[in-house]
């Protein structure tokens, strides 16, 4: 059974007032995107996804966005000259949709200071390892190659150094002797879907502070 390093009691009660305006960036199937939207629909997360941005025109996340009636915007990285140019376009889209907090949910591109400086301390990412172990790509394969007994996932703030920002939530997933990258990744995904909405909820007071008594 997976062990969590964050529990529901860590999540603050839903604050009054307007929901936190999110922009989600995804490159693939969008399962974490859908987990976040589902948590909002179930009133477990006081937020609103204003836009979903994707860099892959064939990504399944577009189907999920359409099903949930979330505006979706394609910014194909193959059609821009640089990472900075891509991030400039993304920042404009996020501003156009009045986004306050950016959620990277399977975004498979390294972001630049163009994006990070536009949303200081307000960009989150989820990584399939217990950071600071196994940063970067192929984290699950790295964990299996290292022979660890415990893998997992981490929600962290995005800073210029890859997978190095403040850790907000983690969940541990035991590694089984028969595990392949696919089977271990599938169990990690289940924990990602659980802790990502919790981590987002935990930072809402930064944007909606409670008035002093």
C-alpha positions in Angstrom: 0.0 0.0 0.0 1.3 3.5 -0.8 2.2 5.7 2.1 1.4 9.4 2.0 3.5 12.1 3.4 0.6 14.5 3.3 -2.8 13.8 4.9 -6.2 15.4 4.4 -5.8 17.1 7.8 -2.9 19.1 6.3 -5.3 20.8 3.8 -6.9 24.0 5.0 -10.7 24.4 4.8 -12.0 25.9 1.6 -11.6 29.7 2.0 -14.5 32.1 1.2 -14.5 34.3 -1.8 -13.5 33.8 -5.3 -11.8 30.5 -6.4 -8.1 30.5 -7.2 -7.7 31.0 -11.0 -5.5 28.2 -12.4 -3.8 27.7 -15.7 -2.7 24.1 -16.4 0.1 23.2 -18.7 0.2 19.6 -20.1 1.9 17.7 -22.9 0.4 14.2 -22.8 -2.6 12.3 -21.6 -3.7 14.9 -19.0 -4.6 12.5 -16.2 -3.3 15.0 -13.6 -5.2 17.8 -15.3 -8.4 15.8 -15.0 -7.7 14.9 -11.4 -7.5 18.6 -10.6 -10.6 19.4 -12.5 -12.5 16.5 -10.8 -11.4 17.7 -7.4 -12.8 21.2 -8.2 -16.0 19.6 -9.4 -16.2 17.6 -6.1 -15.7 20.9 -4.1 -12.4 19.5 -2.6 -10.5 22.3 -4.2 -11.6 26.0 -4.2 -10.2 26.8 -7.7 -11.1 27.3 -11.3 -9.1 26.1 -14.3 -9.3 29.1 -16.7 -7.2 27.5 -19.5 -5.4 24.4 -20.4 -2.2 25.0 -22.5 -0.6 22.1 -24.5 2.5 22.0 -26.7 1.6 18.7 -28.5 -1.2 18.9 -31.0 -1.9 15.1 -30.7 -2.1 15.0 -26.9 -5.0 13.3 -25.4 -5.4 16.1 -22.9 -7.4 18.1 -25.5 -10.1 15.4 -25.3 -10.2 15.7 -21.5 -10.4 19.5 -21.7 -13.2 19.3 -24.2 -15.1 16.9 -22.0 -14.8 19.3 -19.0 -15.6 22.4 -21.1 -12.2 23.9 -20.3 -10.7 26.3 -22.8 -7.7 24.7 -24.5 -4.9 26.5 -26.3 -2.1 24.9 -28.4 1.4 26.4 -28.3 3.4 24.0 -30.5 7.0 24.3 -29.5 8.1 23.1 -32.9 6.7 26.3 -34.4 8.7 28.8 -32.3 12.4 29.6 -32.5 13.3 29.2 -28.9 12.2 28.2 -25.4 12.0 31.9 -24.5 9.7 32.6 -27.4 7.4 29.7 -26.4 7.2 30.9 -22.8 6.5 34.5 -24.0 3.5 33.1 -25.9 2.4 31.1 -22.9 2.7 34.0 -20.5 0.4 36.1 -22.8 -2.2 33.3 -22.9 -2.1 32.9 -19.1 -2.5 36.7 -18.7 -5.3 36.8 -21.2 -7.2 34.2 -19.0 -6.4 36.1 -15.8 -4.5 33.2 -14.3 -3.0 33.5 -10.8 -1.3 30.2 -10.4 0.3 28.0 -13.0 0.0 24.2 -12.7 2.5 22.0 -14.7 0.8 18.6 -15.1 3.0 16.5 -17.3 4.5 19.5 -19.1 7.5 18.0 -20.9 9.4 21.2 -21.7 12.0 23.0 -19.5 10.6 26.4 -18.7 12.6 29.6 -18.8 12.9 32.7 -16.5 10.4 34.3 -18.9 7.6 32.2 -17.4 9.1 31.9 -13.9 9.5 35.6 -13.4 6.0 36.3 -14.8 4.5 34.1 -12.0 7.0 34.3 -9.1 6.5 31.6 -6.6 3.2 30.7 -8.2 4.2 27.8 -10.5 3.8 24.2 -9.3 5.0 21.0 -10.9 4.6 17.3 -10.0 7.6 14.9 -10.5 7.5 11.1 -10.3 10.1 10.6 -7.6 10.7 11.5 -4.0 12.8 14.6 -4.6 15.6 15.4 -4.2 16.3 11.9 -5.5 16.1 11.2 -9.2 15.6 14.7 -10.7 15.1 15.2 -14.4 13.8 12.8 -17.1 13.2 9.1 -16.7 12.8 9.3 -12.9 11.0 6.0 -12.6 13.7 4.2 -14.6 16.3 5.9 -12.5 14.7 4.6 -9.3 14.5 1.1 -10.6 18.1 1.1 -11.9 19.2 2.3 -8.4 17.4 -0.6 -6.7 15.4 1.6 -4.3 12.7 0.0 -2.2 10.5 3.1 -2.1 9.6 5.4 -5.0 6.9 8.1 -5.1 6.0 11.5 -6.3 6.6 15.1 -5.3 4.7 18.4 -5.8 7.1 21.3 -5.7 7.4 25.0 -6.7 9.2 25.7 -10.0 12.5 27.5 -9.9 15.1 27.9 -12.6 17.0 24.8 -11.4 15.1 21.7 -12.6 13.1 19.9 -9.9 14.7 21.9 -7.1 12.0 24.2 -5.8 10.3 24.0 -2.4 8.6 20.7 -1.7 4.9 21.0 -1.0 3.7 17.4 -0.8 5.0 13.9 -1.3 3.6 10.4 -1.5 5.7 7.2 -1.1 5.1 4.1 -3.3 6.8 0.8 -2.5 8.7 -0.8 -5.3 7.8 -4.4 -5.9 10.4 -7.0 -7.0 8.5 -7.6 -10.3 8.0 -3.9 -11.1 8.6 -2.6 -14.6 8.7 1.1 -15.4 5.1 0.9 -16.6 3.7 -0.9 -13.5 5.5 1.4 -11.1 4.6 4.5 -13.0 0.9 3.4 -12.9 0.9 3.2 -9.1 2.8 6.5 -8.8 0.2 8.2 -11.0 -2.6 7.2 -8.6 -0.7 9.0 -5.8 -0.1 12.0 -8.1 -3.8 12.3 -8.7 -4.4 12.4 -5.0 -1.7 14.8 -3.7 -1.7 17.4 -6.5 -5.1 18.8 -5.6 -4.2 18.7 -1.9 -1.0 20.6 -2.6 -2.8 23.3 -4.6 -5.3 23.7 -1.8 -2.5 24.1 0.7 -1.2 27.3 -1.1 -4.6 29.0 -1.6 -4.1 31.1 1.6 -1.1 32.7 -0.1 -3.5 34.1 -2.7 -6.6 34.4 -0.4 -5.3 35.4 3.0 -7.6 35.2 5.9 -8.4 38.7 7.3 -6.7 39.3 10.7 -9.0 39.2 13.7 
